[in-house]
Amino acid sequence: MIWAIGAAFVLSMLIVIMLKAKGVPNREKWPPISEDEFIRRCSPGVNRERALKVRRIISEQLGVEYDRIYPEQRFVEDLKCD
């Protein structure tokens, strides 16, 4: 189970690095959330440090504000990647 969570994060990071953002998430649909709220929205058992590191990488690579990254966002539909 733990290896599956780690593999999912690694896959997410690789996808983010390969994609480019064409915009920012809808500001009304995706208002800023704290790190604690981000973790509450993650799947049970997710490693906090790892999840926040992935959030930071997504923010940096896509040029999206850190506090507007949600665990349930989709790369193409919500973060405007293709």
Gaussian input, Z-matrix of N, CA and C with variables (Angstrom, degrees):
# hf/3-21g

backbone

0 1
 N
 C     1     B1
 C     2     B2     1     A1
 N     3     B3     2     A2     1     D1
 C     4     B4     3     A3     2     D2
 C     5     B5     4     A4     3     D3
 N     6     B6     5     A5     4     D4
 C     7     B7     6     A6     5     D5
 C     8     B8     7     A7     6     D6
 N     9     B9     8     A8     7     D7
 C    10    B10     9     A9     8     D8
 C    11    B11    10    A10     9     D9
 N    12    B12    11    A11    10    D10
 C    13    B13    12    A12    11    D11
 C    14    B14    13    A13    12    D12
 N    15    B15    14    A14    13    D13
 C    16    B16    15    A15    14    D14
 C    17    B17    16    A16    15    D15
 N    18    B18    17    A17    16    D16
 C    19    B19    18    A18    17    D17
 C    20    B20    19    A19    18    D18
 N    21    B21    20    A20    19    D19
 C    22    B22    21    A21    20    D20
 C    23    B23    22    A22    21    D21
 N    24    B24    23    A23    22    D22
 C    25    B25    24    A24    23    D23
 C    26    B26    25    A25    24    D24
 N    27    B27    26    A26    25    D25
 C    28    B28    27    A27    26    D26
 C    29    B29    28    A28    27    D27
 N    30    B30    29    A29    28    D28
 C    31    B31    30    A30    29    D29
 C    32    B32    31    A31    30    D30
 N    33    B33    32    A32    31    D31
 C    34    B34    33    A33    32    D32
 C    35    B35    34    A34    33    D33
 N    36    B36    35    A35    34    D34
 C    37    B37    36    A36    35    D35
 C    38    B38    37    A37    36    D36
 N    39    B39    38    A38    37    D37
 C    40    B40    39    A39    38    D38
 C    41    B41    40    A40    39    D39
 N    42    B42    41    A41    40    D40
 C    43    B43    42    A42    41    D41
 C    44    B44    43    A43    42    D42
 N    45    B45    44    A44    43    D43
 C    46    B46    45    A45    44    D44
 C    47    B47    46    A46    45    D45
 N    48    B48    47    A47    46    D46
 C    49    B49    48    A48    47    D47
 C    50    B50    49    A49    48    D48
 N    51    B51    50    A50    49    D49
 C    52    B52    51    A51    50    D50
 C    53    B53    52    A52    51    D51
 N    54    B54    53    A53    52    D52
 C    55    B55    54    A54    53    D53
 C    56    B56    55    A55    54    D54
 N    57    B57    56    A56    55    D55
 C    58    B58    57    A57    56    D56
 C    59    B59    58    A58    57    D57
 N    60    B60    59    A59    58    D58
 C    61    B61    60    A60    59    D59
 C    62    B62    61    A61    60    D60
 N    63    B63    62    A62    61    D61
 C    64    B64    63    A63    62    D62
 C    65    B65    64    A64    63    D63
 N    66    B66    65    A65    64    D64
 C    67    B67    66    A66    65    D65
 C    68    B68    67    A67    66    D66
 N    69    B69    68    A68    67    D67
 C    70    B70    69    A69    68    D68
 C    71    B71    70    A70    69    D69
 N    72    B72    71    A71    70    D70
 C    73    B73    72    A72    71    D71
 C    74    B74    73    A73    72    D72
 N    75    B75    74    A74    73    D73
 C    76    B76    75    A75    74    D74
 C    77    B77    76    A76    75    D75
 N    78    B78    77    A77    76    D76
 C    79    B79    78    A78    77    D77
 C    80    B80    79    A79    78    D78
 N    81    B81    80    A80    79    D79
 C    82    B82    81    A81    80    D80
 C    83    B83    82    A82    81    D81
 N    84    B84    83    A83    82    D82
 C    85    B85    84    A84    83    D83
 C    86    B86    85    A85    84    D84
 N    87    B87    86    A86    85    D85
 C    88    B88    87    A87    86    D86
 C    89    B89    88    A88    87    D87
 N    90    B90    89    A89    88    D88
 C    91    B91    90    A90    89    D89
 C    92    B92    91    A91    90    D90
 N    93    B93    92    A92    91    D91
 C    94    B94    93    A93    92    D92
 C    95    B95    94    A94    93    D93
 N    96    B96    95    A95    94    D94
 C    97    B97    96    A96    95    D95
 C    98    B98    97    A97    96    D96
 N    99    B99    98    A98    97    D97
 C   100   B100    99    A99    98    D98
 C   101   B101   100   A100    99    D99
 N   102   B102   101   A101   100   D100
 C   103   B103   102   A102   101   D101
 C   104   B104   103   A103   102   D102
 N   105   B105   104   A104   103   D103
 C   106   B106   105   A105   104   D104
 C   107   B107   106   A106   105   D105
 N   108   B108   107   A107   106   D106
 C   109   B109   108   A108   107   D107
 C   110   B110   109   A109   108   D108
 N   111   B111   110   A110   109   D109
 C   112   B112   111   A111   110   D110
 C   113   B113   112   A112   111   D111
 N   114   B114   113   A113   112   D112
 C   115   B115   114   A114   113   D113
 C   116   B116   115   A115   114   D114
 N   117   B117   116   A116   115   D115
 C   118   B118   117   A117   116   D116
 C   119   B119   118   A118   117   D117
 N   120   B120   119   A119   118   D118
 C   121   B121   120   A120   119   D119
 C   122   B122   121   A121   120   D120
 N   123   B123   122   A122   121   D121
 C   124   B124   123   A123   122   D122
 C   125   B125   124   A124   123   D123
 N   126   B126   125   A125   124   D124
 C   127   B127   126   A126   125   D125
 C   128   B128   127   A127   126   D126
 N   129   B129   128   A128   127   D127
 C   130   B130   129   A129   128   D128
 C   131   B131   130   A130   129   D129
 N   132   B132   131   A131   130   D130
 C   133   B133   132   A132   131   D131
 C   134   B134   133   A133   132   D132
 N   135   B135   134   A134   133   D133
 C   136   B136   135   A135   134   D134
 C   137   B137   136   A136   135   D135
 N   138   B138   137   A137   136   D136
 C   139   B139   138   A138   137   D137
 C   140   B140   139   A139   138   D138
 N   141   B141   140   A140   139   D139
 C   142   B142   141   A141   140   D140
 C   143   B143   142   A142   141   D141
 N   144   B144   143   A143   142   D142
 C   145   B145   144   A144   143   D143
 C   146   B146   145   A145   144   D144
 N   147   B147   146   A146   145   D145
 C   148   B148   147   A147   146   D146
 C   149   B149   148   A148   147   D147
 N   150   B150   149   A149   148   D148
 C   151   B151   150   A150   149   D149
 C   152   B152   151   A151   150   D150
 N   153   B153   152   A152   151   D151
 C   154   B154   153   A153   152   D152
 C   155   B155   154   A154   153   D153
 N   156   B156   155   A155   154   D154
 C   157   B157   156   A156   155   D155
 C   158   B158   157   A157   156   D156
 N   159   B159   158   A158   157   D157
 C   160   B160   159   A159   158   D158
 C   161   B161   160   A160   159   D159
 N   162   B162   161   A161   160   D160
 C   163   B163   162   A162   161   D161
 C   164   B164   163   A163   162   D162
 N   165   B165   164   A164   163   D163
 C   166   B166   165   A165   164   D164
 C   167   B167   166   A166   165   D165
 N   168   B168   167   A167   166   D166
 C   169   B169   168   A168   167   D167
 C   170   B170   169   A169   168   D168
 N   171   B171   170   A170   169   D169
 C   172   B172   171   A171   170   D170
 C   173   B173   172   A172   171   D171
 N   174   B174   173   A173   172   D172
 C   175   B175   174   A174   173   D173
 C   176   B176   175   A175   174   D174
 N   177   B177   176   A176   175   D175
 C   178   B178   177   A177   176   D176
 C   179   B179   178   A178   177   D177
 N   180   B180   179   A179   178   D178
 C   181   B181   180   A180   179   D179
 C   182   B182   181   A181   180   D180
 N   183   B183   182   A182   181   D181
 C   184   B184   183   A183   182   D182
 C   185   B185   184   A184   183   D183
 N   186   B186   185   A185   184   D184
 C   187   B187   186   A186   185   D185
 C   188   B188   187   A187   186   D186
 N   189   B189   188   A188   187   D187
 C   190   B190   189   A189   188   D188
 C   191   B191   190   A190   189   D189
 N   192   B192   191   A191   190   D190
 C   193   B193   192   A192   191   D191
 C   194   B194   193   A193   192   D192
 N   195   B195   194   A194   193   D193
 C   196   B196   195   A195   194   D194
 C   197   B197   196   A196   195   D195
 N   198   B198   197   A197   196   D196
 C   199   B199   198   A198   197   D197
 C   200   B200   199   A199   198   D198
 N   201   B201   200   A200   199   D199
 C   202   B202   201   A201   200   D200
 C   203   B203   202   A202   201   D201
 N   204   B204   203   A203   202   D202
 C   205   B205   204   A204   203   D203
 C   206   B206   205   A205   204   D204
 N   207   B207   206   A206   205   D205
 C   208   B208   207   A207   206   D206
 C   209   B209   208   A208   207   D207
 N   210   B210   209   A209   208   D208
 C   211   B211   210   A210   209   D209
 C   212   B212   211   A211   210   D210
 N   213   B213   212   A212   211   D211
 C   214   B214   213   A213   212   D212
 C   215   B215   214   A214   213   D213
 N   216   B216   215   A215   214   D214
 C   217   B217   216   A216   215   D215
 C   218   B218   217   A217   216   D216
 N   219   B219   218   A218   217   D217
 C   220   B220   219   A219   218   D218
 C   221   B221   220   A220   219   D219
 N   222   B222   221   A221   220   D220
 C   223   B223   222   A222   221   D221
 C   224   B224   223   A223   222   D222
 N   225   B225   224   A224   223   D223
 C   226   B226   225   A225   224   D224
 C   227   B227   226   A226   225   D225
 N   228   B228   227   A227   226   D226
 C   229   B229   228   A228   227   D227
 C   230   B230   229   A229   228   D228
 N   231   B231   230   A230   229   D229
 C   232   B232   231   A231   230   D230
 C   233   B233   232   A232   231   D231
 N   234   B234   233   A233   232   D232
 C   235   B235   234   A234   233   D233
 C   236   B236   235   A235   234   D234
 N   237   B237   236   A236   235   D235
 C   238   B238   237   A237   236   D236
 C   239   B239   238   A238   237   D237
 N   240   B240   239   A239   238   D238
 C   241   B241   240   A240   239   D239
 C   242   B242   241   A241   240   D240
 N   243   B243   242   A242   241   D241
 C   244   B244   243   A243   242   D242
 C   245   B245   244   A244   243   D243

   B1=1.4519
   B2=1.5215
   B3=1.3331
   B4=1.4670
   B5=1.5236
   B6=1.3243
   B7=1.4678
   B8=1.5208
   B9=1.3255
   B10=1.4687
   B11=1.5187
   B12=1.3221
   B13=1.4642
   B14=1.5216
   B15=1.3319
   B16=1.4615
   B17=1.5124
   B18=1.3332
   B19=1.4653
   B20=1.5165
   B21=1.3268
   B22=1.4660
   B23=1.5239
   B24=1.3254
   B25=1.4590
   B26=1.5201
   B27=1.3123
   B28=1.4607
   B29=1.5170
   B30=1.3139
   B31=1.4620
   B32=1.5270
   B33=1.3200
   B34=1.4675
   B35=1.5220
   B36=1.3219
   B37=1.4628
   B38=1.5141
   B39=1.3182
   B40=1.4605
   B41=1.5236
   B42=1.3021
   B43=1.4663
   B44=1.5215
   B45=1.3185
   B46=1.4642
   B47=1.5201
   B48=1.2999
   B49=1.4568
   B50=1.5263
   B51=1.3183
   B52=1.4649
   B53=1.5239
   B54=1.3088
   B55=1.4573
   B56=1.5187
   B57=1.3200
   B58=1.4574
   B59=1.5157
   B60=1.3259
   B61=1.4655
   B62=1.5159
   B63=1.3401
   B64=1.4543
   B65=1.5134
   B66=1.2957
   B67=1.4566
   B68=1.5113
   B69=1.2938
   B70=1.4670
   B71=1.5131
   B72=1.3096
   B73=1.4611
   B74=1.5275
   B75=1.3023
   B76=1.4502
   B77=1.5215
   B78=1.3167
   B79=1.4684
   B80=1.5285
   B81=1.3195
   B82=1.4610
   B83=1.5318
   B84=1.3195
   B85=1.4629
   B86=1.5306
   B87=1.3212
   B88=1.4579
   B89=1.5332
   B90=1.3391
   B91=1.4709
   B92=1.5282
   B93=1.3105
   B94=1.4648
   B95=1.5315
   B96=1.3415
   B97=1.4650
   B98=1.5203
   B99=1.3060
   B100=1.4652
   B101=1.5325
   B102=1.3227
   B103=1.4618
   B104=1.5229
   B105=1.3401
   B106=1.4630
   B107=1.5271
   B108=1.3325
   B109=1.4679
   B110=1.5312
   B111=1.3261
   B112=1.4629
   B113=1.5263
   B114=1.3300
   B115=1.4683
   B116=1.5253
   B117=1.3294
   B118=1.4715
   B119=1.5271
   B120=1.3238
   B121=1.4643
   B122=1.5331
   B123=1.3283
   B124=1.4631
   B125=1.5262
   B126=1.3152
   B127=1.4670
   B128=1.5268
   B129=1.3306
   B130=1.4704
   B131=1.5289
   B132=1.3131
   B133=1.4532
   B134=1.5210
   B135=1.3265
   B136=1.4650
   B137=1.5202
   B138=1.3193
   B139=1.4574
   B140=1.5323
   B141=1.3160
   B142=1.4708
   B143=1.5295
   B144=1.3147
   B145=1.4590
   B146=1.5271
   B147=1.3192
   B148=1.4640
   B149=1.5326
   B150=1.3226
   B151=1.4669
   B152=1.5280
   B153=1.3195
   B154=1.4616
   B155=1.5279
   B156=1.3326
   B157=1.4612
   B158=1.5283
   B159=1.3278
   B160=1.4656
   B161=1.5228
   B162=1.3156
   B163=1.4715
   B164=1.5217
   B165=1.3351
   B166=1.4606
   B167=1.5310
   B168=1.3290
   B169=1.4632
   B170=1.5263
   B171=1.3240
   B172=1.4624
   B173=1.5229
   B174=1.3178
   B175=1.4580
   B176=1.5272
   B177=1.3222
   B178=1.4692
   B179=1.5238
   B180=1.3081
   B181=1.4542
   B182=1.5246
   B183=1.3306
   B184=1.4607
   B185=1.5218
   B186=1.3178
   B187=1.4540
   B188=1.5225
   B189=1.3336
   B190=1.4595
   B191=1.5291
   B192=1.3285
   B193=1.4550
   B194=1.5324
   B195=1.3216
   B196=1.4612
   B197=1.5186
   B198=1.3254
   B199=1.4594
   B200=1.5245
   B201=1.3245
   B202=1.4662
   B203=1.5375
   B204=1.3267
   B205=1.4592
   B206=1.5269
   B207=1.3334
   B208=1.4615
   B209=1.5260
   B210=1.3332
   B211=1.4618
   B212=1.5283
   B213=1.3200
   B214=1.4628
   B215=1.5305
   B216=1.3216
   B217=1.4668
   B218=1.5192
   B219=1.3257
   B220=1.4634
   B221=1.5175
   B222=1.3251
   B223=1.4637
   B224=1.5166
   B225=1.3015
   B226=1.4587
   B227=1.5312
   B228=1.3046
   B229=1.4588
   B230=1.5221
   B231=1.3164
   B232=1.4577
   B233=1.5201
   B234=1.3245
   B235=1.4555
   B236=1.5275
   B237=1.3325
   B238=1.4761
   B239=1.5293
   B240=1.3297
   B241=1.4715
   B242=1.5254
   B243=1.2939
   B244=1.4675
   B245=1.5004
   A1=110.49
   A2=116.96
   A3=120.03
   A4=110.52
   A5=117.96
   A6=119.48
   A7=110.69
   A8=117.87
   A9=121.09
   A10=110.49
   A11=117.26
   A12=121.12
   A13=109.75
   A14=116.90
   A15=120.92
   A16=111.78
   A17=116.69
   A18=120.47
   A19=110.99
   A20=117.36
   A21=120.73
   A22=110.84
   A23=117.42
   A24=119.92
   A25=111.51
   A26=117.68
   A27=120.71
   A28=109.82
   A29=117.64
   A30=121.54
   A31=110.36
   A32=117.27
   A33=120.89
   A34=111.06
   A35=116.64
   A36=119.95
   A37=111.32
   A38=117.70
   A39=120.48
   A40=111.58
   A41=116.76
   A42=120.79
   A43=109.79
   A44=116.70
   A45=120.79
   A46=110.84
   A47=116.97
   A48=120.75
   A49=111.46
   A50=117.18
   A51=121.07
   A52=113.12
   A53=118.36
   A54=122.03
   A55=111.79
   A56=115.81
   A57=121.27
   A58=108.51
   A59=115.78
   A60=120.07
   A61=110.11
   A62=116.04
   A63=121.84
   A64=111.01
   A65=118.18
   A66=121.84
   A67=109.81
   A68=114.36
   A69=119.73
   A70=108.94
   A71=117.49
   A72=119.59
   A73=111.19
   A74=116.03
   A75=122.78
   A76=108.79
   A77=116.90
   A78=121.20
   A79=112.60
   A80=117.99
   A81=119.84
   A82=110.81
   A83=116.03
   A84=120.62
   A85=111.89
   A86=117.19
   A87=121.98
   A88=110.57
   A89=118.25
   A90=119.59
   A91=110.35
   A92=117.77
   A93=120.18
   A94=112.05
   A95=115.29
   A96=121.21
   A97=109.12
   A98=115.50
   A99=121.28
   A100=110.29
   A101=115.04
   A102=119.98
   A103=110.75
   A104=116.99
   A105=119.96
   A106=111.09
   A107=117.00
   A108=120.42
   A109=110.27
   A110=117.37
   A111=121.59
   A112=109.86
   A113=116.53
   A114=120.95
   A115=110.74
   A116=118.24
   A117=121.04
   A118=111.14
   A119=117.45
   A120=121.58
   A121=112.73
   A122=117.05
   A123=121.04
   A124=110.48
   A125=115.60
   A126=121.20
   A127=109.98
   A128=116.73
   A129=119.38
   A130=111.44
   A131=116.26
   A132=121.39
   A133=114.96
   A134=117.84
   A135=120.56
   A136=109.12
   A137=116.07
   A138=122.38
   A139=108.88
   A140=117.23
   A141=122.24
   A142=112.09
   A143=117.62
   A144=121.29
   A145=111.32
   A146=116.23
   A147=120.55
   A148=110.81
   A149=116.47
   A150=120.68
   A151=110.67
   A152=117.37
   A153=120.38
   A154=111.73
   A155=117.05
   A156=120.08
   A157=109.92
   A158=116.79
   A159=120.47
   A160=109.44
   A161=117.65
   A162=121.45
   A163=110.38
   A164=117.12
   A165=121.99
   A166=111.24
   A167=117.24
   A168=121.25
   A169=110.42
   A170=116.95
   A171=120.57
   A172=109.63
   A173=117.28
   A174=122.00
   A175=111.23
   A176=116.42
   A177=121.02
   A178=111.91
   A179=117.78
   A180=121.44
   A181=112.90
   A182=117.02
   A183=120.08
   A184=112.99
   A185=117.43
   A186=120.41
   A187=112.74
   A188=116.18
   A189=121.89
   A190=107.63
   A191=116.86
   A192=120.69
   A193=110.15
   A194=115.64
   A195=122.85
   A196=112.42
   A197=116.92
   A198=119.81
   A199=113.46
   A200=117.82
   A201=121.71
   A202=112.03
   A203=116.21
   A204=120.94
   A205=107.84
   A206=115.85
   A207=123.28
   A208=108.90
   A209=118.83
   A210=120.17
   A211=113.07
   A212=118.42
   A213=120.43
   A214=113.64
   A215=118.01
   A216=119.51
   A217=111.43
   A218=114.55
   A219=121.95
   A220=107.62
   A221=116.71
   A222=120.46
   A223=112.84
   A224=118.32
   A225=121.67
   A226=111.53
   A227=117.24
   A228=120.94
   A229=113.52
   A230=118.51
   A231=121.37
   A232=113.96
   A233=117.49
   A234=121.43
   A235=113.24
   A236=115.96
   A237=123.31
   A238=113.33
   A239=116.71
   A240=122.22
   A241=108.56
   A242=116.21
   A243=120.05
   A244=110.55
   D1=-47.79
   D2=-178.54
   D3=-64.56
   D4=-39.25
   D5=178.89
   D6=-64.05
   D7=-32.34
   D8=179.06
   D9=-67.12
   D10=-40.35
   D11=177.79
   D12=-64.54
   D13=-44.98
   D14=178.13
   D15=-62.39
   D16=-41.71
   D17=178.82
   D18=-64.29
   D19=-37.35
   D20=178.57
   D21=-64.51
   D22=-40.06
   D23=178.30
   D24=-67.53
   D25=-41.69
   D26=178.03
   D27=-61.93
   D28=-44.53
   D29=177.89
   D30=-60.96
   D31=-42.71
   D32=177.97
   D33=-59.62
   D34=-43.94
   D35=179.81
   D36=-63.48
   D37=-42.15
   D38=179.09
   D39=-63.69
   D40=-41.18
   D41=178.88
   D42=-63.00
   D43=-44.70
   D44=-179.22
   D45=-60.23
   D46=-44.68
   D47=-178.31
   D48=-63.33
   D49=-33.02
   D50=-178.33
   D51=-80.71
   D52=-18.26
   D53=-174.79
   D54=-102.16
   D55=157.25
   D56=174.70
   D57=-122.56
   D58=144.69
   D59=179.96
   D60=-83.25
   D61=142.73
   D62=175.00
   D63=-107.96
   D64=4.60
   D65=-178.80
   D66=177.44
   D67=-170.05
   D68=178.37
   D69=-116.20
   D70=157.61
   D71=179.36
   D72=-60.00
   D73=150.71
   D74=176.69
   D75=-54.99
   D76=121.33
   D77=-173.89
   D78=-67.26
   D79=-29.88
   D80=178.95
   D81=-76.45
   D82=-41.08
   D83=-178.64
   D84=-73.57
   D85=-32.44
   D86=-175.05
   D87=-123.21
   D88=69.65
   D89=176.85
   D90=-67.55
   D91=160.89
   D92=179.78
   D93=-57.87
   D94=141.68
   D95=174.26
   D96=-130.47
   D97=152.19
   D98=-179.74
   D99=-76.75
   D100=169.64
   D101=175.70
   D102=-62.92
   D103=-39.13
   D104=179.55
   D105=-63.13
   D106=-42.65
   D107=178.33
   D108=-65.75
   D109=-39.11
   D110=177.60
   D111=-57.77
   D112=-47.47
   D113=-178.86
   D114=-65.97
   D115=-38.59
   D116=177.73
   D117=-60.35
   D118=-31.17
   D119=-178.32
   D120=-83.88
   D121=-11.63
   D122=179.24
   D123=-75.85
   D124=165.09
   D125=176.30
   D126=-63.09
   D127=148.72
   D128=177.57
   D129=-57.71
   D130=140.25
   D131=177.00
   D132=87.62
   D133=0.57
   D134=179.76
   D135=-69.37
   D136=136.62
   D137=177.88
   D138=-71.16
   D139=120.83
   D140=-175.24
   D141=-57.75
   D142=-50.22
   D143=-176.89
   D144=-62.03
   D145=-42.31
   D146=-179.56
   D147=-66.56
   D148=-43.12
   D149=-179.51
   D150=-62.68
   D151=-43.29
   D152=-179.72
   D153=-70.46
   D154=-30.64
   D155=175.90
   D156=-66.52
   D157=-42.91
   D158=177.42
   D159=-63.29
   D160=-41.66
   D161=177.61
   D162=-58.24
   D163=-44.63
   D164=179.49
   D165=-63.45
   D166=-42.50
   D167=179.37
   D168=-63.40
   D169=-44.51
   D170=178.51
   D171=-59.64
   D172=-45.42
   D173=179.65
   D174=-59.12
   D175=-48.00
   D176=-178.14
   D177=-66.58
   D178=-45.81
   D179=-175.28
   D180=-71.26
   D181=-33.03
   D182=-176.75
   D183=-100.36
   D184=-6.58
   D185=-179.88
   D186=68.56
   D187=30.96
   D188=179.36
   D189=-104.11
   D190=140.06
   D191=179.46
   D192=-55.45
   D193=133.32
   D194=-176.17
   D195=-52.86
   D196=-45.32
   D197=-175.49
   D198=-77.52
   D199=-0.08
   D200=176.15
   D201=-104.63
   D202=7.49
   D203=175.59
   D204=-90.59
   D205=124.86
   D206=-179.93
   D207=-115.62
   D208=148.56
   D209=178.66
   D210=-65.77
   D211=-25.21
   D212=-177.80
   D213=-90.75
   D214=1.07
   D215=179.73
   D216=-69.13
   D217=149.26
   D218=176.44
   D219=-104.12
   D220=140.18
   D221=-175.44
   D222=-60.09
   D223=-49.74
   D224=-175.37
   D225=-76.58
   D226=-55.22
   D227=-173.59
   D228=-69.99
   D229=-42.18
   D230=-173.58
   D231=-97.78
   D232=-36.19
   D233=-176.75
   D234=-101.62
   D235=3.74
   D236=173.97
   D237=60.13
   D238=41.72
   D239=177.54
   D240=-103.52
   D241=150.71
   D242=170.89
   D243=-150.15

